[in-house]
Amino acid sequence: MPSIITELPGPRSREIIETARTYEPRSMGDQVPVVWDHAQGCVIWDVDGNEFLDWSSGVLVASVGHCHPYYVEQVKSQCDRVFNCYDFVNEPRAELAKKLVEITPPHLEKAFLVTTGSDATEAAIRMARRAHDGYEVVGFDGAFHGRTLGAAAAGGMGSTRRGYGPLTPGFLQAPFPYVYRAPICKGKSEDECAQACLEYLDWVVEHQSEGRLCAVITEPYQGGAGGIVPPRAWMEGLQEWCRERDLIFILDEVQSSFGRTGEMFFMDHWGLEPDLVCLGKGLGSGVPCSAVVGTSEIMDALPPGSMSSTNGGNPISCTAALAAIEIIERERLVENAARMGELFERRFLEMQAEVPQLGQVRVTGLMGGLEFVKDPETKEPAPELARQTIWEAFQRGLICIAPIGLYNNVVRVAPPLVITEEQANESLDIFEEALHAAVAETG
Ligand SMILES: Cc1ncc(COP(=O)(O)O)c(C=O)c1O
């Protein structure tokens, strides 16, 4: 359980942050001022000896918990063997590709290993363009697929797109059914909003396309935009829309996979059958590793030598990913995420009954987005309240990621999947206290 023994930030944290501020650019997230020293499971210790509970998992990465002993042992043993062999085949890579094909839906037959989530979304887009006659890709408002220029063009967040000049051409932008807030959804039920967004897709194509469509890319739920799960009818309709037009359906599960939402992959909730699936984050569970899993028809359209990567599929990453998947399966972490998610949702809804500024509670497994507003009627975003709640939680021993969402008014809840019921309740108690303190502080 958390133990805070210095003022926060502690003196050593302050010193190191000062060095970072001097020698690093300020482009990174504005996280609470704490310097992690080590972490185990769901607990983080800072360089001053303070002990915190973790609702970040890094950034939804350490799904099997920080420094899981089996994971550490497997990675260490691979470190004695070989680190990098470029795209010469190595055994962990071959085994990981096999495992990914085995645990994803049967129509997906090949897996391509890379390093970051952006590598995976870029690779999927390249594959789609190579395998199809067209080149245009439809993406959605509010989407986040990474920060490389192609991935940013596929995405729809102003913060990743604006200020960098023209992005990669060939991307169309359509509305996403953010039922709580998108103008197209105003006054509409989930189903009506789903229908309106699907109809608008045709409008977008009619007015934006050169007639050279090839693919559609979406996250199953929008992570960076605030953990927004679309209506199931929209996602199923979108898949159908792709099928009818012979377009490649790319599902970006970089964030939503490996148990995070209470199923191994989000697509398992709804029986989706995308042609290409992007994976990352929890796949490596710490050591960077990402992948695209897809149909042979698409993946084999690329001739030998046309796509590989310096670090992609290296034996350390692949060993880490194999260990992480083994732990997720052996320790039944998918089931734990589903069970703990119910507890988190119940507690957040209780908090919402007392704090109307908690405008919307969105919880699926251990992926949560708490959207703060100044007034539940007007839904005016309340970024200060989100930030203050995170600060108050930090002061009490709970680490959350800096606010997310289109208006920076969403607190993300993403503990490692190994969280116990006791840790869940303890962290929720801290959060509840922090929330009330933040409301009092920000008025
Ligand atoms: C859905 C999704 N796609 C892609 C990415 C990009 O991953 P990375 O930061 O590893 O490049 C992220 C990262 O948050 C993500 O959430």
The ligand as an SDF file (V2000), in Angstrom:
LIG
                    3D

 16 16  0  0  0  0  0  0  0  0999 V2000
   -4.1360    3.0740  -30.7280 C   0  0  0  0  0  0  0  0  0  0  0  0
   -2.7030    3.4840  -30.8030 C   0  0  0  0  0  0  0  0  0  0  0  0
   -2.0460    3.3450  -31.9670 N   0  0  0  0  0  0  0  0  0  0  0  0
   -0.7500    3.6920  -32.0850 C   0  0  0  0  0  0  0  0  0  0  0  0
   -0.0450    4.2200  -31.0260 C   0  0  0  0  0  0  0  0  0  0  0  0
    1.3870    4.6270  -31.2020 C   0  0  0  0  0  0  0  0  0  0  0  0
    2.2160    3.8120  -30.4490 O   0  0  0  0  0  0  0  0  0  0  0  0
    3.7430    4.2720  -30.1470 P   0  0  0  0  0  0  0  0  0  0  0  0
    3.6730    5.4030  -29.2040 O   0  0  0  0  0  0  0  0  0  0  0  0
    4.3470    3.0310  -29.5560 O   0  0  0  0  0  0  0  0  0  0  0  0
    4.3440    4.6230  -31.4690 O   0  0  0  0  0  0  0  0  0  0  0  0
   -0.6920    4.3700  -29.7970 C   0  0  0  0  0  0  0  0  0  0  0  0
    0.0280    4.9380  -28.6430 C   0  0  0  0  0  0  0  0  0  0  0  0
   -0.5350    5.4330  -27.6940 O   0  0  0  0  0  0  0  0  0  0  0  0
   -2.0530    4.0080  -29.6800 C   0  0  0  0  0  0  0  0  0  0  0  0
   -2.7200    4.1600  -28.5350 O   0  0  0  0  0  0  0  0  0  0  0  0
  1  2  1  0
  2  3  1  0
  2 15  2  0
  3  4  2  0
  4  5  1  0
  5  6  1  0
  5 12  2  0
  6  7  1  0
  7  8  1  0
  8  9  2  0
  8 10  1  0
  8 11  1  0
 12 13  1  0
 12 15  1  0
 13 14  2  0
 15 16  1  0
M  END
$$$$
